[in-house]
Amino acid sequence: MERCGGCWCLRNSRPRLRVCRTLPLEKIPIWQSASAPRIFIVMALDSVKVPKLSLIETVFGLFLRLVSVSCFWFGLNYWAMLIGFSFGGGGRFDLLPVPWRVAATALAVVYPVAALGLWLLVSWGPVLWVVAAGAEVVMFAVYPQIFGEKPLLLILHGSVAVTFVLFRAAIFHQRAKQARAARIDLP
């Protein structure tokens, strides 16, 4: 890299092929330090610009993190029940009937993993939440004679699912609108 006429030029292995940036180095809007080599400063012009998240996507991320905290709480509750910490030790694994053993151990594992996926905003987080919430809906809505009734939990899972679908629909609509606006070949 060498300076030529107010800009920085990058030379390839061939002496005649030269890429010249016309932006003076002093006007490059990036963070500069004395220890950073000049090549990184010029390479910043070629960096991929990451688009900013919209307000809907930011609020959706906060919503997923809130659901993540609740999933972690549910997982801790199931673990506390299984090790005998809650219910006065009456919910210990060895004292539970077989359907509760199966359901509680599965949910004690799935809920914290779903919480991790939701917190990291990865695609498998909501999938595992659907598995865990679906298991609880089946437990408390389909088999209330075995597991009991928890209508508030069913309402909570339903409202989270509806909110998730509404957020995804709004994001899909916003991205489709942006894609239509970005096309310049349409009349």
C-alpha positions as CSV (number, residue, x, y, z in Angstrom):
1,M,0.0,0.0,0.0
2,E,1.3,3.4,-0.9
3,R,0.1,7.0,-1.0
4,C,-0.6,8.5,-4.3
5,G,-2.2,11.9,-4.8
6,G,-4.3,12.1,-1.6
7,C,-5.5,8.5,-1.6
8,W,-4.1,5.1,-0.6
9,C,-3.5,2.6,-3.4
10,L,-3.3,-1.2,-3.1
11,R,-1.0,-3.0,-5.5
12,N,-1.6,-6.5,-6.6
13,S,1.1,-8.9,-7.6
14,R,1.0,-7.5,-11.2
15,P,2.6,-4.0,-11.3
16,R,0.1,-2.5,-13.7
17,L,-3.1,-3.6,-11.8
18,R,-3.8,-1.1,-9.1
19,V,-6.9,-0.5,-7.0
20,C,-7.1,3.1,-6.0
21,R,-9.4,4.5,-3.3
22,T,-10.3,8.1,-3.9
23,L,-11.3,8.8,-0.3
24,P,-8.6,10.5,1.6
25,L,-7.4,8.5,4.7
26,E,-8.3,11.4,7.0
27,K,-12.0,11.2,6.0
28,I,-12.5,7.5,6.6
29,P,-15.2,7.3,9.3
30,I,-13.8,4.3,11.3
31,W,-12.0,4.0,14.6
32,Q,-8.3,4.3,14.2
33,S,-5.5,3.5,16.6
34,A,-1.8,4.0,16.3
35,S,-1.2,0.3,16.5
36,A,-3.6,-0.7,13.7
37,P,-1.9,-1.3,10.4
38,R,-3.0,0.9,7.6
39,I,-4.2,-2.0,5.5
40,F,-7.1,-2.6,8.1
41,I,-8.2,1.0,7.7
42,V,-8.4,0.7,4.0
43,M,-10.0,-2.7,4.2
44,A,-12.8,-1.2,6.3
45,L,-14.2,0.4,3.1
46,D,-14.8,-3.1,1.7
47,S,-16.5,-4.4,4.8
48,V,-20.0,-5.7,4.6
49,K,-22.5,-3.2,6.1
50,V,-24.8,-5.0,8.5
51,P,-28.3,-3.5,8.3
52,K,-29.8,-2.1,11.4
53,L,-32.6,-4.1,13.1
54,S,-36.1,-2.5,12.9
55,L,-38.1,-1.7,16.0
56,I,-40.3,-4.8,15.5
57,E,-37.2,-7.0,15.3
58,T,-35.7,-5.4,18.4
59,V,-38.9,-5.8,20.4
60,F,-39.2,-9.4,19.2
61,G,-35.7,-10.1,20.5
62,L,-36.7,-8.7,23.9
63,F,-39.9,-10.8,23.8
64,L,-37.9,-13.9,23.1
65,R,-35.5,-13.1,26.0
66,L,-38.4,-12.6,28.3
67,V,-39.8,-16.0,27.3
68,S,-36.3,-17.4,27.8
69,V,-36.2,-16.2,31.4
70,S,-39.6,-17.8,32.0
71,C,-38.5,-21.1,30.4
72,F,-35.4,-21.1,32.7
73,W,-37.7,-20.5,35.7
74,F,-40.0,-23.4,34.6
75,G,-37.0,-25.7,34.2
76,L,-35.7,-24.7,37.7
77,N,-39.1,-25.5,39.1
78,Y,-39.1,-29.0,37.6
79,W,-35.6,-29.6,38.8
80,A,-36.5,-28.4,42.3
81,M,-39.5,-30.8,42.3
82,L,-37.4,-33.8,41.1
83,I,-34.7,-33.4,43.7
84,G,-37.1,-32.9,46.5
85,F,-36.5,-29.2,47.2
86,S,-40.1,-28.1,46.6
87,F,-43.5,-29.5,47.8
88,G,-41.8,-30.5,51.1
89,G,-39.9,-33.3,49.4
90,G,-43.2,-34.9,48.2
91,G,-42.3,-34.4,44.6
92,R,-39.0,-36.2,44.7
93,F,-38.3,-38.4,41.7
94,D,-38.6,-41.7,43.5
95,L,-41.9,-40.7,45.1
96,L,-43.6,-39.6,41.8
97,P,-45.9,-41.8,39.8
98,V,-44.6,-43.0,36.4
99,P,-46.4,-40.4,34.2
100,W,-45.0,-37.6,36.3
101,R,-41.5,-39.1,36.3
102,V,-41.5,-39.2,32.5
103,A,-43.0,-35.7,32.0
104,A,-41.1,-33.9,34.8
105,T,-37.7,-35.3,33.7
106,A,-38.3,-34.5,30.1
107,L,-39.4,-30.9,30.9
108,A,-36.6,-30.4,33.4
109,V,-34.2,-31.0,30.5
110,V,-36.1,-29.3,27.6
111,Y,-37.0,-26.1,29.3
112,P,-33.4,-25.0,30.2
113,V,-32.2,-25.9,26.7
114,A,-35.1,-24.0,25.2
115,A,-34.2,-21.0,27.4
116,L,-30.7,-21.1,26.1
117,G,-31.9,-21.2,22.5
118,L,-34.4,-18.4,23.1
119,W,-31.8,-16.2,24.8
120,L,-29.3,-16.7,22.0
121,L,-32.1,-15.9,19.5
122,V,-31.3,-19.0,17.4
123,S,-33.9,-20.8,15.4
124,W,-34.1,-24.0,17.5
125,G,-35.0,-22.0,20.7
126,P,-38.7,-21.4,19.7
127,V,-38.9,-25.0,18.4
128,L,-37.9,-26.4,21.8
129,W,-40.2,-24.0,23.5
130,V,-43.1,-25.4,21.3
131,V,-42.1,-28.9,22.3
132,A,-42.0,-28.1,26.0
133,A,-45.2,-26.0,26.0
134,G,-47.0,-28.6,23.9
135,A,-46.0,-31.3,26.4
136,E,-47.5,-29.2,29.2
137,V,-50.6,-28.4,27.2
138,V,-51.1,-32.1,26.7
139,M,-50.4,-32.8,30.3
140,F,-52.8,-30.3,31.8
141,A,-55.5,-30.1,29.1
142,V,-55.7,-33.7,27.7
143,Y,-54.8,-35.6,30.9
144,P,-56.1,-33.5,33.8
145,Q,-57.1,-36.7,35.7
146,I,-53.3,-37.6,35.9
147,F,-51.5,-34.3,36.1
148,G,-54.2,-32.0,37.4
149,E,-55.5,-28.7,36.0
150,K,-53.5,-25.5,35.4
151,P,-55.7,-23.2,33.3
152,L,-53.5,-20.2,33.9
153,L,-50.5,-22.0,32.5
154,L,-52.5,-23.0,29.4
155,I,-53.5,-19.4,28.9
156,L,-49.9,-18.3,29.3
157,H,-48.7,-20.8,26.7
158,G,-51.5,-19.8,24.3
159,S,-50.8,-16.1,24.7
160,V,-47.0,-16.5,24.1
161,A,-47.8,-18.6,21.0
162,V,-50.2,-16.0,19.6
163,T,-47.7,-13.2,20.3
164,F,-44.9,-15.1,18.6
165,V,-47.0,-15.7,15.5
166,L,-48.1,-12.0,15.4
167,F,-44.4,-10.9,15.7
168,R,-43.3,-13.3,12.9
169,A,-46.2,-12.1,10.7
170,A,-45.3,-8.5,11.2
171,I,-41.6,-9.2,10.5
172,F,-42.5,-11.1,7.4
173,H,-44.7,-8.3,6.2
174,Q,-42.0,-5.7,6.9
175,R,-39.4,-7.6,5.0
176,A,-41.7,-8.2,2.0
177,K,-42.4,-4.5,1.9
178,Q,-38.7,-3.7,2.0
179,A,-38.0,-6.2,-0.7
180,R,-40.6,-4.6,-3.0
181,A,-39.2,-1.2,-2.3
182,A,-35.7,-2.3,-3.1
183,R,-36.5,-3.5,-6.6
184,I,-35.7,-0.9,-9.1
185,D,-36.7,-2.9,-12.2
186,L,-40.4,-2.7,-11.5
187,P,-42.5,-0.1,-13.3
